[in-house]
């Protein structure tokens, strides 16, 4: 196992990555102006260089991206795990697990990732552990008796059995830099700005 990267290494990756991906992030921001109908179609001007007529804002980009997104069935994702003849059984188990995880994720975040894919050419999801929805096990020392502990343990196992503690959140590619190796990314870094009060 390789040692985890140092904070300095991550900061260097972020600095280099922000510069490397700047053109892509700028293009994404330009796409957003079309998607959010912030772009305007030029209108004629009079001799005094004043616009004649109303500003035209077309909704074509928004309609195209949303229509394409609505045609994606996010529940029927093809998940392929590469394997060798020796690791085929392991790959099949991983594939079944990933398919189960995918089918347990809420659809809005998957639709958002699909929309990002159509708008920016790539979509990202970030797996998250929902700790607040995953109950802590009862503690034997807190129970008044062994019978009450067993009862609490049974309730906890039943509750835990119907909860799925993982979720995927769609991450806007404008807030990411990633490893763009031909063999596929092995890391990604998310960045965002927020007000000091939010922290």
C-alpha positions in Angstrom: 0.0 0.0 0.0 1.3 3.4 -0.9 1.5 6.1 1.8 -1.3 8.7 1.7 -0.3 11.9 -0.1 0.9 14.8 2.0 -1.0 18.1 2.4 1.7 19.8 0.4 1.4 17.4 -2.4 -2.4 17.9 -2.6 -1.9 21.7 -2.6 0.5 21.4 -5.4 -1.9 19.2 -7.4 -4.7 21.7 -6.8 -2.5 24.6 -8.0 -1.3 22.8 -11.1 -4.8 21.3 -11.7 -6.6 24.6 -11.5 -4.3 26.1 -14.1 -4.5 23.0 -16.3 -8.3 22.8 -16.2 -8.9 26.6 -16.5 -9.8 26.4 -20.1 -12.3 23.6 -19.5 -13.8 25.4 -16.5 -14.2 28.6 -18.5 -15.9 26.6 -21.3 -18.3 25.1 -18.7 -19.1 28.6 -17.4 -19.9 29.7 -21.0 -22.2 26.7 -21.4 -24.0 27.8 -18.3 -24.7 31.2 -19.8 -26.6 29.5 -22.6 -28.2 26.9 -20.4 -29.5 29.6 -18.0 -30.6 31.8 -20.9 -28.2 34.6 -19.9 -26.9 34.9 -23.4 -28.5 37.4 -25.7 -28.9 37.4 -29.5 -27.7 40.7 -30.9 -30.5 43.1 -32.0 -30.3 45.9 -34.6 -29.1 49.3 -33.5 -30.1 52.7 -34.7 -27.6 55.4 -36.0 -27.0 56.5 -32.3 -25.9 53.0 -31.5 -29.0 52.3 -29.3 -30.7 48.9 -29.6 -33.9 48.8 -31.6 -36.3 46.2 -30.4 -36.4 43.8 -27.5 -33.5 41.6 -26.4 -33.9 38.0 -27.6 -33.0 35.2 -25.2 -33.4 31.8 -26.8 -34.0 28.7 -24.7 -32.6 26.3 -27.2 -29.6 25.1 -25.1 -31.7 24.6 -22.0 -34.3 22.6 -24.0 -31.7 20.5 -25.8 -29.8 19.5 -22.6 -33.0 18.9 -20.6 -34.5 16.8 -23.4 -31.4 14.7 -23.7 -31.3 14.2 -20.0 -34.9 13.1 -19.8 -34.2 10.4 -22.4 -31.6 8.8 -20.1 -32.8 5.9 -18.0 -30.4 6.2 -15.1 -31.7 3.0 -13.5 -30.4 0.9 -16.3 -26.7 1.7 -16.1 -24.1 -0.7 -17.5 -21.4 -1.4 -15.0 -18.4 -3.3 -16.2 -15.6 -4.5 -13.9 -12.4 -5.5 -15.7 -11.1 -8.9 -14.8 -8.6 -11.5 -15.8 -9.5 -15.2 -16.0 -8.2 -15.7 -12.4 -10.2 -12.7 -11.0 -13.5 -13.3 -12.8 -15.5 -14.4 -9.7 -14.2 -11.5 -7.7 -15.1 -9.0 -10.5 -18.6 -10.5 -10.7 -19.1 -9.9 -7.0 -17.9 -6.4 -7.3 -20.1 -5.8 -10.3 -23.2 -7.1 -8.5 -22.4 -4.9 -5.5 -22.0 -1.8 -7.6 -25.2 -2.5 -9.5 -27.0 -2.8 -6.1 -25.5 0.5 -4.9 -26.5 2.2 -8.2 -30.1 1.0 -7.9 -30.3 2.2 -4.3 -29.2 5.8 -5.1 -31.9 8.5 -5.3 -32.6 9.4 -8.9 -32.3 13.3 -8.8 -28.6 13.2 -8.2 -28.1 10.7 -11.1 -30.2 12.8 -13.4 -28.1 15.8 -12.5 -24.9 13.9 -13.3 -26.5 12.9 -16.7 -27.3 16.6 -17.3 -23.7 17.6 -16.5 -22.5 14.9 -18.9 -24.6 16.4 -21.8 -23.7 20.0 -20.9 -20.0 19.7 -20.1 -19.1 16.3 -21.7 -18.5 14.7 -18.4 -20.5 13.9 -15.2 -19.3 13.1 -11.7 -20.9 11.6 -8.7 -19.3 11.5 -5.2 -20.1 8.6 -2.9 -21.2 9.8 0.6 -21.7 7.9 3.8 -25.0 9.0 5.4 -23.9 8.7 9.0 -27.0 10.5 10.4 -29.2 7.8 8.8 -27.1 4.9 10.0 -28.0 4.0 13.6 -25.4 3.4 16.2 -25.6 0.0 17.8 -26.9 -0.2 21.4 -24.2 -0.5 24.1 -24.5 -3.3 26.7 -23.4 -1.0 29.5 -26.3 1.4 28.8 -28.9 -1.4 29.1 -30.7 -2.1 32.3 -30.6 -5.9 31.8 -29.4 -8.4 29.3 -33.0 -9.0 28.1 -33.5 -5.3 27.4 -30.2 -5.1 25.6 -31.2 -8.1 23.4 -34.5 -6.3 22.6 -32.7 -3.1 21.7 -30.2 -5.1 19.6 -33.0 -6.8 17.7 -34.7 -3.4 16.9 -31.3 -2.0 15.8 -30.7 -4.9 13.5 -34.1 -4.6 12.0 -33.8 -0.9 11.5 -30.3 -1.2 10.0 -31.5 -4.0 7.7 -33.8 -1.6 5.8 -31.5 1.4 5.6 -28.9 2.0 2.9 -26.1 4.2 4.3 -24.6 5.3 1.0 -25.6 8.0 -1.3 -24.1 9.7 -4.4 -24.1 13.4 -4.8 -23.6 14.9 -8.3 -20.6 17.2 -8.4 -20.4 20.0 -10.9 -17.2 19.4 -13.0 -16.5 23.1 -12.7 -15.5 22.4 -9.1 -13.3 19.5 -9.8 -9.8 18.6 -11.1 -8.9 15.0 -11.7 -6.3 12.6 -13.0 -6.8 12.6 -16.8 -4.6 9.5 -17.5 -5.5 7.4 -20.5 -6.0 4.4 -18.3 -8.7 6.3 -16.3 -8.7 8.7 -13.3 -7.3 7.4 -10.0 -8.0 10.6 -8.1 -10.2 13.7 -8.1 -10.1 16.8 -6.0 -13.2 19.0 -5.4 -12.9 22.7 -4.5 -15.5 25.3 -3.7 -15.8 28.6 -2.1 -18.1 29.4 0.8 -18.6 32.3 3.2 -16.7 32.1 6.4 -19.9 32.0 8.4 -20.9 28.8 6.6 -17.7 27.1 8.0 
